[in-house]
Amino acid sequence: MNLASLDLNLLVALRALLEERNVTRAGRRIGLSQPATSAALARLRHHFGDPLLVRTGNSHELTPLGTALRAPAAAACDLLERLFNSRADFDPATGRREFTLLASDYAIAVFGAGLARAVHDRAPGVRLHFRHVGTEVIENTDTALSAVDGVLMPHGVISGLPTVELYRDRWVCLVSGDHPEIGDEITLDDLARLPWVVYRRPFDTPVTRQLAMLGLEPRVEVSVQSFQSLPALVAGTRRVALIQERLARRLHPVAPVRILPCPFEAVPLQEALWWHPVHTQDAAHIWLRETAARIAAEMDELPDQDG
């Protein structure tokens, strides 16, 4: 197919039609009359050889192909919008831009907050939008990142995309401050017999794969989708959790817990900012990446484990 022969306005219509499932509402959304939107739908049906929308009673439903096209159409529109918003230069003092970053609550607390302060101080016209990172980043990385400005994620999860290195972190064990069975250190036997609180999505914690290689399968008592919830769910119980040391330090005053070194050589976490190649030459995006790298360089170094 020759892309030059396509009317890219149809992409905008396609997205609106698939998301609204109504010709009138779709036309209103993109500023077209009802006849013009109907004509766009007819051209799309001819192009795809599929009705895309079918009437069922008083409403319309998507065909299987229409359902399959909905997410790619949205991603393509977002990508084109970002592409044509690119500029050769960017002045943070006067420029206006919104950046969307996918991140876990850990990445936002440990790094995102500092990045947001830098943006606040140096770029009053810039807005940051953090969105929770989901499985779509793993399942379809290119599509997921084409619709945003980047993802804050450690190495070992995705690869093959441009990245800027940020900071390193260590995994530590978290137990209640008054744990009746744990003293100044914790052992592998302790990890095997004690109940656990775990972060629910294993792709964000590659260290859990190390435990499996050691033949240790945590006895999960509570699972949660927030790293910052771990201390509260450990305090006052026999439970144990694995948590990033930088986050543990920040949360230590919040709950009566103790931070202990892991009883195995846990692979350190190397956090990075990953982005889709379409952003590489965008001046505003370059500024964002340079700012992220500077904030990371200013972060305190981790002390020795016994320091």
N, C-alpha and C positions, 0 to 999 in steps of 0.2 A: 504494500500500500504506500502511495506517495503522500506524505504528510502535507506537502504544499497544495495538494488538491482538496484538502479538507477545510471546511469552514469551522474554525475553532470556536466560533460563537455557539455552535451546537454543543460543545462540551459544557458550557455554562447552562444551557437549556437542559441537557441530559441530567446534570446534577440536580437541578431544581425539580425536574419531573420525577426523578427517582426518590428524592427525599420528601417531596410534598404529596406525591401520588394523586395529584389533582391539577388539571390543566390551568384552571383559573388562578389558583393559588401560586402555582409555579410561575405563570406569567406576571402576576403582581410582584412576586419576589425579584424578578430580573428585569422588570420594567417593560414588558411586552404585552400587547393586547392578547385577548383570548384567541382570536383567529391566527395571529402570528405564532403564538405558542403551539397551537394545534398543527400549524404547518411545520414547525420545527419537529414536533413529535412524529409527524408523517415521514419526514426526511430521515429521522433517526431509525424509525421502524424499517424503512427501506434499506438503510445502510447495514443494519444488524441482521435483517431477515427475521425479525422477531417483534411481536407486538409490544414488548417491554411492560406495558400497563394493560390490564384487562379488567373490565367492569365486573364486579360481583355485587349484585343488589344495587345499593345506592352509593357504593364506593368503588375504588379501584385497588387492585392488588398487583404487586410486581410478579412478573413471570420469573422462572428460575434464572434466566439470563439477566433480567433486570435486577434481581437480588444480587447476583454475582458482580454486576457492574457498579453497584452503588458505592462501595468503598473505594475502588480504583478511580471512579469519576471524581469523588471528593478530593482524593489525594492529588490527582492531576490538576484540579483547579487550584488547590493550595500551592502546589509547586509552581505553576505558571504565575500566580499572583506574586509569590516571593521572587521569582526570576525577574519579572518586569518591575518590581520595586527596587531592584539592585541599582546602586549608584556608584560612580567612579570615585567619589570622595564622600567623607562623612565627618562632620564636626560635632562631637558629642555635646558641646556647649549649646548648640542651636538646633541640632538635628532631632527629628521625631521618628520614633521607631518602636515597634513592639516585638519583643523576642519571646518565643515560647520554648521552654526547656522541659524535657521529661526527666524526672528525678524521683528517687525514693525519699521518704521523710528523713532518712539518715543524711543523704547528700545535701538536702536543703538546710538541715540544721548545722552541719559541719562546714559546708562550703557555700551553699546558696545564700545564706544570710550575709556573709562577707561580700559576696558579689553584689547583692542588692544594695548594701551600704555604699559600695563604690559607684554604682550606677546613680544612686540618689545624690551623691556628692558631685559627680562630674558630668552627668547627663540628665538634666531635669526634664527633657522631652522624651526620654526613653522609659518604656514600661517593660517590666519582666513578668512573665506568666509561667509559673511552675505547674506542670501537670504530672499526676502520678504515672509512673512508668508501668506499662502493662505487658502482657505476654506477646502483643503484636510486634514489639521490638525484636523479639527472638524469632517469631514465626515468619515475619516479612519485614526485615530490617529496612530495606531500601524504601518501601512504601511508607512505613511508619516515620522514617526520618525525613522524607521528602515534604511532609506536611508540617514540620516543626523546625526550629533552629538548631536543635541538638539534643543529646541525652547525656546526663551525668551518670556514668556507669563504670565499674571497675573492669580491668582486663580479665579475660577468661570467659566472657559471656558472648560478646560479638567481636567481629574482626573484619578486615578488608575495607575499612572506611577511614577517611582522614580523622586525625585525633590530635589533641594537645594534652600532654601529660600534666596532671595537677599535683597530687600529693600522695604519700603513702600512709597506710594505717595498719594497725595490728589487731588481730582478734584476741580477746581476753574472755575469761570466764566471769560470770556474775552470779553471786550467791547472796542470800540474805545476810545482813549484818549480824544477826543473832543465830545463824545456822548452827544447830546443835551437833552436827557431825563433821563440819569442815573447819579446819584451823587456818593456818597461814598459807597452805597450799592445797591444791586439789589434784587428784590422781585420775588416771584412766579408769581405774576400778570405780571411783566415785562417779564419773560420768556415765558409766555403764549401769549403775544401780539406782541413781537418783532420777526423779522425774524431771522433765524438761519443759521450758517454754521456748518455742521456736518461731522464727519468722517464717511465714507461711510459704513464701515463694522461694524454692531452693536455688533458682538461677541468680538471685541476688546475693547468695552466700555460698560461693564455690568451696569454702572451707568445709561444708558439710560432706562434700564428696571425699575429702580426706578421712573423715571419720569412718565412712563406709569402707575405705581401703584398709583402715586399721581394724576392721571387723566390729566396729561399734555402731550400733543402731540406737539412736536416742529413744528413750521411752517417753513419748510426747504426751504431756498432760494438758497443755494449752498451746494453741497456735494463734498467731495474730499477724495482721498485715502492716504493723507499725513497729519499727525498731524502737521508737521512743517509748512504747508501752512496756518493753521488757522489764525495766527495773521495778515498776509497780507490781508486775505479775510475779516477780521473784521475791520481793520483800515479804518477810513474815511467813515464808514457806520453806519446804525442803527442796524447792526447784532450783535448777541451774539453767543458765542461758549463755550462748555465745553472742558477743556484741563487739562492735568496733571500739577500739580504745579511745579515740577522739570523742566519740559520742558518749561513751561511758563517763569520761571526765566531766562533760557538760551536765550529765544527768545525775551524777553522784550525789549532789546536795538535795535532789528532789525526793529520793527514797532511801531508806536505811539499808543500803546494800554494800557489799565488798567486791572490789575488782581484784581478780587473781590471774596470774599468768596461766596460759594453756599448758597442760601437761604433755603436749606434743608440739612438734615444729610446724605450727600453722603457717601456711603460705601467706605472706603479707598481702594486703589489699592495695592495688595501685589504681587510684581513681583517675579518670580521664574524661575529657569532653569530646564526644564523637559528633560528627555532622555529615550531612549529605554533600557530595561533591559540588552540587549546584551552588552552594553558598561560598565556595572557596575564594572566589575573587570579589565578592561583595564587600565594599569598604566598611559598611556598618558591621557586618559579621566579623571582619578582620579585627575591628576595634573590640568587639565583644570577646573574641578569643584572646587577644592580647591582654585585655583587662582580666580575664579569668586566669591566665598564666601568671600575671603579676600578683593577684590576690593569693594564688597558691604558693608562690615563692615567699610571700610574707608570713605564711602560716608557721607557727612554732614547730620546731623539730620535735619528734617524739623522743623522750628520754630513754635511757637503757631500761630494760625490763626490771632490773633490780635497783634502778635509781629512783 
